[in-house]
Amino acid sequence: MDVGEIFLSSFISGLLDKLTSGELLKFLGESIDGLLKKWSGKLTMLQAVLTDAETKQNSLTAVKLWLNDLQDLAYDLDDIVDALATEALRRKLIAQASTSNVWNLFSNHINSRVGAFVFDYRIAHRIEELTQKLDDLTRQRSDLPLFEGTRKRPLLAGERLPTTSLVNESRIFGRRQEKEEVVQMLLGEPNDDLVSVVPIVGMGGIGKTTVAQLVYNDDRVKNYFDLRAWACVSDDFDIFRLTKTIFEQVTSQGCDFKDLDMLQVKLKEKLSKRKFLLVLDDVWIDDSDHWEILCLPFLSGYFGSKILVTTRNESVASIVSSFPSFRLMELGGDDCLSLLAQHALGARNFNGYSELKEIGKMIVKKCNNLPLAVKTLAGILRSKRSSTEWEDVLYSNIWDIGGDKNRILPALRLSYHHLPLT
């Protein structure tokens, strides 16, 4: 663990201790309890990914900026908590100095005002401002490739496992229309570019890889392109590794090249005057120069060649393509329910499990119809068959921590808490 990470993690731990101080609640009123719990919950969640963030900040500018913002926010929150503690002490001393009924009535009136901690307008405004920043950092975390690494455990469904082009279509629900639209984009009349890039954009866990797999394995696509290759990029945009992967796939041979120049020259020869399809799955990149270097061998391809890119970020889409993105939306409710049945019950539907169906519908709704969140929770529910056990998952207070719009982090956190300690 890096020294900076140790310092920030320790600093946040100290801040969390302050937030649970009984003195703050006692002298500033119970109305502050909700705010302090909200801060504590979100800081705990952000603290959990510090190890991963420290590792990735050197290769991902977005992570480095996020980490810097978190450090600044932690300092600002600590200042506010100290100010609140000072006010709590002031009220404590005043309360000790005066025990008259008149003072008690006055004190009770003060504490009953909206947000008893609002003892000064500037402080109140600052609290609101910092709460918004904390909300923003929490949302940003869900858009970054950051994962908890504090407990020894097997990989969870939400972690970035390498993807391949293979797909079991019998376990896919929905996405037929989306598949057809992307297929038509690949088979349609080529634009003015020799090689066109088609970006599929959507939040994490929404099913971008699944759609890309369905498209890649479509018979029309196989027959249209002379060569096809699939590469999982993830947060490691290693030009040599990606070029080597593509070369080995289009040649069906191993590659011993150690030099990028020689490797790219050979790949250019293999792609020359051939119509190819490349799928680059889960792309994270913030430097157009890296993208341009990767694409140099592709320029030898035949007119109509395509590169299909999946990414969470529209900014990545703008780097790799000048054409509009294909934005993937949430999975339909019925398809999500079938997905839950498949992974939790091993069935195509809830026939024979009527007592679980309504609970399942509510769980799917809490997951915001995101396939990854649904499959993650299905892993928990697979060993549970009683409605009481399913309701325990549905009504877990972990859903309320973090307020993640995409619901994946709460789902992963639930899965994490159901793992046995090792």
C-alpha positions as CSV (number, residue, x, y, z in Angstrom):
1,M,0.0,0.0,0.0
2,D,1.4,3.4,-1.0
3,V,2.3,5.9,1.6
4,G,-0.2,8.4,0.2
5,E,-2.9,5.8,0.2
6,I,-2.1,4.8,3.8
7,F,-2.3,8.5,4.8
8,L,-5.6,9.1,3.1
9,S,-7.1,5.9,4.3
10,S,-6.0,6.6,7.9
11,F,-7.3,10.2,7.6
12,I,-10.7,9.0,6.4
13,S,-10.8,6.5,9.3
14,G,-10.2,9.3,11.7
15,L,-12.9,11.3,10.1
16,L,-15.3,8.4,10.4
17,D,-14.6,8.2,14.1
18,K,-15.5,11.8,14.5
19,L,-18.7,11.4,12.6
20,T,-19.9,8.8,15.1
21,S,-19.1,11.0,18.1
22,G,-22.0,11.0,20.6
23,E,-21.2,14.6,21.5
24,L,-22.2,15.8,18.1
25,L,-25.6,14.1,18.4
26,K,-26.2,15.1,22.0
27,F,-25.6,18.8,21.6
28,L,-26.5,19.5,18.0
29,G,-29.7,17.4,18.0
30,E,-30.9,14.2,16.5
31,S,-31.7,15.9,13.2
32,I,-28.1,15.8,12.3
33,D,-28.0,12.0,12.7
34,G,-29.2,11.3,9.1
35,L,-26.5,13.6,7.7
36,L,-23.7,12.0,9.6
37,K,-24.8,8.5,8.7
38,K,-25.0,9.5,5.1
39,W,-21.5,10.9,5.2
40,S,-20.2,7.8,7.0
41,G,-21.8,5.4,4.6
42,K,-20.5,7.1,1.5
43,L,-17.0,7.6,2.9
44,T,-16.8,4.0,4.0
45,M,-17.7,2.9,0.5
46,L,-15.1,5.3,-1.1
47,Q,-12.4,4.2,1.3
48,A,-12.9,0.6,0.3
49,V,-11.5,1.2,-3.2
50,L,-8.5,3.3,-2.3
51,T,-6.1,0.3,-2.8
52,D,-7.4,-0.2,-6.4
53,A,-7.5,3.6,-7.1
54,E,-3.9,4.0,-6.0
55,T,-2.8,1.2,-8.3
56,K,-4.7,2.6,-11.3
57,Q,-4.1,6.3,-11.0
58,N,-0.8,6.2,-13.0
59,S,-2.5,4.6,-16.0
60,L,-5.9,6.3,-15.8
61,T,-6.1,10.1,-15.5
62,A,-9.7,10.0,-14.5
63,V,-8.8,7.8,-11.5
64,K,-6.0,10.2,-10.5
65,L,-8.3,13.2,-10.6
66,W,-11.0,11.3,-8.7
67,L,-8.4,10.4,-6.0
68,N,-7.3,14.0,-5.7
69,D,-10.8,15.3,-5.4
70,L,-11.5,12.7,-2.7
71,Q,-8.5,13.9,-0.7
72,D,-9.6,17.5,-1.0
73,L,-13.1,16.6,0.1
74,A,-11.9,14.6,3.1
75,Y,-9.9,17.6,4.3
76,D,-12.9,19.9,3.8
77,L,-15.3,17.5,5.6
78,D,-12.8,17.3,8.5
79,D,-12.8,21.1,8.8
80,I,-16.6,21.1,8.9
81,V,-16.8,18.3,11.5
82,D,-14.3,20.2,13.7
83,A,-16.5,23.3,13.4
84,L,-19.5,21.2,14.4
85,A,-17.6,19.8,17.3
86,T,-16.7,23.3,18.5
87,E,-20.3,24.3,18.3
88,A,-21.3,21.2,20.2
89,L,-18.8,22.1,22.9
90,R,-20.0,25.7,23.1
91,R,-23.6,24.5,23.6
92,K,-22.4,22.0,26.2
93,L,-20.7,24.8,28.2
94,I,-23.8,27.0,28.0
95,A,-26.0,24.2,29.1
96,Q,-23.8,23.5,32.1
97,A,-23.8,27.2,33.0
98,S,-27.5,27.6,32.9
99,T,-30.1,25.2,34.3
100,S,-33.0,27.6,34.4
101,N,-36.3,26.6,32.9
102,V,-36.2,29.6,30.7
103,W,-32.9,28.6,29.2
104,N,-34.0,25.0,28.7
105,L,-37.1,26.2,26.8
106,F,-34.9,28.4,24.7
107,S,-32.3,25.7,24.1
108,N,-35.1,23.2,23.1
109,H,-36.4,25.8,20.6
110,I,-33.0,26.2,19.0
111,N,-32.4,22.5,18.7
112,S,-35.8,21.9,17.1
113,R,-35.1,24.2,14.2
114,V,-34.6,22.6,10.8
115,G,-31.2,21.0,11.0
116,A,-30.0,21.8,14.5
117,F,-26.5,22.0,13.2
118,V,-27.4,25.1,11.2
119,F,-25.9,27.4,13.7
120,D,-24.5,29.7,11.1
121,Y,-25.7,30.2,7.6
122,R,-22.2,30.0,6.1
123,I,-21.6,26.6,7.8
124,A,-25.0,25.4,6.6
125,H,-24.3,26.4,3.0
126,R,-20.9,24.8,3.2
127,I,-22.4,21.5,4.5
128,E,-24.8,21.5,1.6
129,E,-22.0,22.1,-0.9
130,L,-19.8,19.3,0.5
131,T,-22.7,16.9,0.6
132,Q,-23.2,17.5,-3.1
133,K,-19.5,16.9,-3.8
134,L,-19.6,13.7,-1.8
135,D,-22.7,12.6,-3.9
136,D,-20.8,13.5,-7.1
137,L,-17.7,11.5,-6.1
138,T,-19.9,8.5,-5.2
139,R,-21.5,8.6,-8.6
140,Q,-18.2,9.0,-10.3
141,R,-16.9,5.9,-8.5
142,S,-19.5,3.8,-10.3
143,D,-18.2,5.0,-13.6
144,L,-14.6,4.1,-12.9
145,P,-13.0,0.6,-12.9
146,L,-12.5,0.6,-9.2
147,F,-13.2,-2.4,-6.9
148,E,-13.0,-3.2,-3.3
149,G,-10.0,-5.2,-2.3
150,T,-10.0,-5.4,1.5
151,R,-11.1,-9.0,1.9
152,K,-9.6,-12.1,0.5
153,R,-12.4,-13.6,-1.7
154,P,-13.2,-15.0,-5.1
155,L,-13.9,-12.7,-8.0
156,L,-17.4,-11.2,-8.0
157,A,-19.6,-10.9,-11.0
158,G,-19.0,-7.2,-11.1
159,E,-15.3,-7.4,-11.4
160,R,-13.7,-7.0,-14.8
161,L,-13.1,-10.6,-15.9
162,P,-11.6,-10.9,-19.4
163,T,-14.3,-11.3,-22.0
164,T,-14.2,-13.5,-25.1
165,S,-16.3,-13.7,-28.2
166,L,-18.1,-16.8,-27.1
167,V,-21.7,-16.5,-25.8
168,N,-24.3,-19.0,-24.7
169,E,-27.4,-17.6,-26.4
170,S,-29.8,-19.8,-24.5
171,R,-29.0,-17.8,-21.4
172,I,-29.5,-14.4,-23.0
173,F,-32.8,-12.6,-22.6
174,G,-33.8,-9.7,-24.7
175,R,-31.4,-7.6,-26.7
176,R,-32.6,-9.0,-30.1
177,Q,-33.6,-5.6,-31.4
178,E,-30.4,-4.0,-30.2
179,K,-28.4,-6.7,-31.9
180,E,-30.2,-6.2,-35.2
181,E,-29.6,-2.5,-35.1
182,V,-25.9,-2.9,-34.6
183,V,-25.7,-5.7,-37.2
184,Q,-27.2,-3.3,-39.7
185,M,-24.7,-0.6,-38.8
186,L,-21.9,-3.0,-39.6
187,L,-23.4,-4.4,-42.8
188,G,-24.7,-1.1,-44.1
189,E,-23.1,1.1,-46.8
190,P,-19.6,2.2,-45.6
191,N,-19.0,5.9,-45.0
192,D,-16.1,7.9,-46.4
193,D,-13.7,6.4,-43.9
194,L,-11.7,3.3,-45.0
195,V,-12.3,1.8,-41.6
196,S,-15.4,2.8,-39.6
197,V,-15.7,2.7,-35.8
198,V,-19.0,1.9,-34.2
199,P,-19.1,2.7,-30.5
200,I,-21.6,1.0,-28.2
201,V,-22.0,3.2,-25.1
202,G,-23.8,2.4,-21.8
203,M,-23.3,2.3,-18.1
204,G,-21.4,-0.6,-16.5
205,G,-23.3,-3.8,-16.3
206,I,-26.0,-2.8,-18.8
207,G,-25.0,-5.5,-21.4
208,K,-22.7,-3.9,-23.9
209,T,-20.5,-7.0,-24.1
210,T,-23.5,-9.3,-24.5
211,V,-24.7,-7.3,-27.5
212,A,-21.2,-7.3,-29.0
213,Q,-21.0,-11.0,-28.6
214,L,-24.4,-11.6,-30.2
215,V,-23.4,-9.4,-33.2
216,Y,-19.9,-11.0,-33.5
217,N,-21.5,-14.5,-33.8
218,D,-24.3,-13.6,-36.2
219,D,-24.0,-15.6,-39.4
220,R,-24.5,-12.6,-41.6
221,V,-21.6,-10.9,-39.9
222,K,-19.4,-13.9,-40.2
223,N,-20.1,-14.2,-44.0
224,Y,-19.7,-10.4,-44.6
225,F,-16.2,-10.0,-43.2
226,D,-13.1,-11.8,-44.3
227,L,-11.4,-11.6,-40.9
228,R,-12.6,-11.1,-37.4
229,A,-10.9,-10.6,-34.1
230,W,-11.9,-9.9,-30.5
231,A,-9.8,-8.2,-27.9
232,C,-10.7,-7.3,-24.3
233,V,-9.2,-4.0,-23.5
234,S,-10.4,-3.0,-20.0
235,D,-8.4,-0.4,-18.0
236,D,-5.1,-1.6,-19.5
237,F,-4.8,0.0,-22.9
238,D,-1.6,-1.8,-23.8
239,I,-0.9,-1.2,-27.5
240,F,1.5,-4.1,-27.8
241,R,-0.7,-6.6,-26.1
242,L,-3.8,-5.6,-28.1
243,T,-1.9,-5.6,-31.4
244,K,-0.5,-9.1,-30.5
245,T,-4.0,-10.4,-29.6
246,I,-5.5,-9.2,-32.9
247,F,-2.5,-10.6,-34.9
248,E,-2.8,-14.0,-33.4
249,Q,-6.6,-14.1,-34.0
250,V,-6.5,-13.1,-37.6
251,T,-3.6,-15.5,-38.4
252,S,-4.6,-18.3,-36.0
253,Q,-1.0,-18.5,-35.1
254,G,1.1,-17.7,-32.0
255,C,3.3,-14.6,-32.1
256,D,6.9,-14.3,-30.7
257,F,7.5,-10.7,-31.8
258,K,9.0,-8.5,-29.1
259,D,9.0,-5.2,-31.1
260,L,5.9,-3.2,-31.7
261,D,7.1,-1.9,-35.1
262,M,7.7,-5.4,-36.5
263,L,4.4,-6.6,-35.0
264,Q,2.4,-3.8,-36.6
265,V,4.1,-4.2,-39.9
266,K,3.2,-7.9,-40.0
267,L,-0.4,-7.1,-38.9
268,K,-0.7,-4.5,-41.6
269,E,0.3,-7.1,-44.2
270,K,-2.3,-9.6,-42.9
271,L,-5.1,-7.0,-43.0
272,S,-4.1,-5.6,-46.4
273,K,-7.1,-5.5,-48.8
274,R,-9.1,-7.7,-46.5
275,K,-12.5,-6.6,-45.1
276,F,-12.2,-7.2,-41.3
277,L,-14.2,-6.7,-38.1
278,L,-12.4,-6.0,-34.9
279,V,-14.2,-5.9,-31.5
280,L,-12.5,-3.9,-28.8
281,D,-14.5,-4.6,-25.6
282,D,-14.6,-2.4,-22.5
283,V,-12.3,0.4,-23.7
284,W,-10.9,3.0,-21.3
285,I,-8.7,5.6,-22.9
286,D,-8.2,9.3,-22.5
287,D,-5.4,9.9,-25.0
288,S,-6.2,10.0,-28.7
289,D,-2.5,9.5,-29.5
290,H,-2.6,5.9,-28.1
291,W,-5.7,5.2,-30.2
292,E,-4.1,6.5,-33.4
293,I,-1.0,4.3,-32.8
294,L,-3.1,1.2,-32.3
295,C,-5.1,1.9,-35.5
296,L,-2.1,2.4,-37.8
297,P,-2.1,-1.3,-39.1
298,F,-5.9,-1.2,-39.7
299,L,-5.6,1.4,-42.4
300,S,-4.5,-1.3,-44.9
301,G,-7.8,-3.0,-44.7
302,Y,-10.4,-3.1,-47.4
303,F,-13.1,-0.5,-47.7
304,G,-16.0,-1.4,-45.4
305,S,-14.0,-2.8,-42.6
306,K,-15.4,-2.0,-39.1
307,I,-14.2,-1.7,-35.5
308,L,-16.9,-2.2,-32.9
309,V,-16.0,-0.6,-29.6
310,T,-17.8,-1.0,-26.3
311,T,-17.3,1.6,-23.6
312,R,-19.0,3.3,-20.6
313,N,-17.9,6.7,-21.5
314,E,-19.1,9.0,-24.2
315,S,-15.7,10.8,-24.1
316,V,-14.1,7.5,-25.2
317,A,-16.6,7.3,-28.1
318,S,-15.6,10.8,-29.2
319,I,-12.0,9.8,-29.3
320,V,-12.4,6.7,-31.3
321,S,-15.2,7.8,-33.7
322,S,-16.6,10.9,-35.2
323,F,-20.0,9.2,-35.7
324,P,-22.9,9.0,-33.3
325,S,-22.7,6.3,-30.7
326,F,-25.2,3.4,-30.3
327,R,-26.4,4.0,-26.7
328,L,-27.6,0.9,-24.9
329,M,-30.5,1.3,-22.5
330,E,-31.7,-0.8,-19.6
331,L,-33.0,-4.3,-20.2
332,G,-36.8,-4.7,-20.3
333,G,-38.5,-5.7,-17.0
334,D,-39.8,-9.0,-18.2
335,D,-36.5,-10.0,-19.6
336,C,-34.7,-9.0,-16.4
337,L,-37.2,-11.1,-14.4
338,S,-36.4,-14.1,-16.6
339,L,-32.7,-13.4,-16.2
340,L,-33.2,-13.5,-12.4
341,A,-35.1,-16.8,-12.6
342,Q,-32.4,-18.3,-14.9
343,H,-29.5,-17.5,-12.6
344,A,-31.2,-17.8,-9.2
345,L,-33.5,-20.8,-9.8
346,G,-32.1,-22.4,-12.9
347,A,-35.4,-21.9,-14.7
348,R,-36.7,-19.8,-17.6
349,N,-39.4,-18.3,-15.5
350,F,-41.0,-18.3,-12.0
351,N,-43.5,-21.2,-12.7
352,G,-43.6,-23.2,-9.5
353,Y,-42.1,-20.3,-7.5
354,S,-45.2,-18.0,-7.3
355,E,-44.3,-16.9,-3.8
356,L,-41.0,-15.6,-5.0
357,K,-42.1,-13.9,-8.2
358,E,-43.4,-10.7,-6.7
359,I,-40.4,-10.4,-4.5
360,G,-38.3,-11.0,-7.6
361,K,-40.0,-8.2,-9.5
362,M,-39.2,-5.8,-6.7
363,I,-35.6,-6.9,-6.6
364,V,-35.3,-6.4,-10.4
365,K,-36.8,-2.9,-9.9
366,K,-34.2,-2.1,-7.2
367,C,-31.5,-3.2,-9.7
368,N,-32.9,-0.6,-12.2
369,N,-33.2,-3.4,-14.8
370,L,-29.4,-3.7,-15.0
371,P,-28.4,-7.3,-16.0
372,L,-25.1,-7.3,-14.1
373,A,-26.8,-6.2,-10.9
374,V,-29.5,-8.8,-11.4
375,K,-27.0,-11.6,-12.0
376,T,-24.9,-10.6,-9.0
377,L,-27.9,-10.8,-6.7
378,A,-29.0,-14.1,-8.3
379,G,-25.8,-15.5,-7.1
380,I,-26.8,-14.8,-3.5
381,L,-30.4,-16.1,-4.0
382,R,-29.3,-19.3,-5.7
383,S,-29.1,-21.1,-2.4
384,K,-32.2,-19.5,-1.0
385,R,-35.7,-20.8,-1.7
386,S,-37.9,-19.2,1.1
387,S,-39.7,-15.9,0.6
388,T,-38.2,-14.8,4.0
389,E,-34.7,-15.2,2.7
390,W,-35.5,-13.3,-0.5
391,E,-37.1,-10.5,1.5
392,D,-33.9,-10.2,3.6
393,V,-32.1,-9.3,0.4
394,L,-34.8,-7.1,-0.9
395,Y,-35.0,-5.0,2.3
396,S,-31.3,-4.9,3.2
397,N,-30.2,-1.5,4.3
398,I,-27.2,-1.8,2.0
399,W,-29.4,-0.6,-0.8
400,D,-29.6,2.8,0.9
401,I,-25.8,3.3,1.2
402,G,-24.2,5.3,-1.6
403,G,-27.2,6.1,-3.6
404,D,-25.7,4.6,-6.8
405,K,-27.9,5.4,-9.7
406,N,-26.9,2.2,-11.5
407,R,-27.5,0.0,-8.5
408,I,-24.4,-2.2,-9.3
409,L,-22.3,-1.2,-6.3
410,P,-25.1,-2.0,-3.8
411,A,-25.7,-5.3,-5.5
412,L,-21.9,-6.1,-5.4
413,R,-21.8,-5.0,-1.8
414,L,-24.7,-7.4,-0.9
415,S,-22.8,-10.2,-2.6
416,Y,-19.6,-9.3,-0.8
417,H,-21.3,-9.4,2.6
418,H,-22.8,-12.8,1.9
419,L,-19.4,-14.3,1.2
420,P,-17.8,-16.5,4.0
421,L,-14.8,-15.0,5.7
422,T,-11.5,-16.7,4.8
